[in-house]
């Protein structure tokens, strides 16, 4: 009878999503990892945001032989990919560097934070965690095609003999839970106001005072329509469900009136580019026609 137990879990977190967990990721084992999985009877089980690697407790000898081999350490390497075309648009733009890929290794990671182990130093993964595509560490990891179109990231989990002893313990020791946290993209938010409320005495306000707006004056959009343009003074996060509370307000005769109680939020589908302070920046364009 098969008696599987968890060896370790790895999950990918992302600031864009409301619960912080990424869906729709695929963890593809390298050829050598696939052989180990086949030879040892390991089971790779998808979980929300990642995978759990499980082993048969009644058939652990072959896995132990791999773990005891000092000449060739037991490394389970996975390439993480997604079919979500919008994933990169949701992710911190600083991670988009040519000829490199994010690479995470558990070998020197032991610090437990809330019973989990983070696979990078900072709060979020950065390009410090990336290695060149022609690195020797990737020699047997990426195919020729993947060197031109690399995966989102590569993760290597080292399994030592002590790890097997931990999960075999009768003390109900929890299996290792590794995680990687990706930061959401930050962009300038730009509102175009059209229609009857596009008056010169209107302005945008943030009830929580997290953002401020600069009035850019009138701009022509679509080659023919004029709109009042407002842009945030700093970049703001793109979120699946933003909790900003922006309002359109009007000042007239000493009074302050709310015209739109809650303005629409930025969307990935409407990203453009604009030169701001001499730099080519990504701008989320939001149109209000009222």
Buried (B, 14 or more C-beta within 10 A) or exposed (E): EEEBEBBBBBBBBBBBBEEBBBEEBBBBBBEBBBEBBEEBBBBBEEEEBBBBBBBBEEEBEBBBEBBEEEEEEBBBBBBBBBEBEEBBBBBBBEBEEEEBBBBBBBEEBEEEEEEBBBBBEEEBBBEEBBBEBEBEEBEEBBEEEBBEEBBBBBBBBBBBBEBBEBBEEEEEEEBBBBBBBBBBBBBBBBBBBBEEBBEEEBBBBBEEEEBEBEEBEEEEEEEEEEBBBBBBEEBBBBBBEBEBBBBBBBEEEEEEEEBBEEBEBBEBEEBEEEEBEEEEBBBBBBBBEE
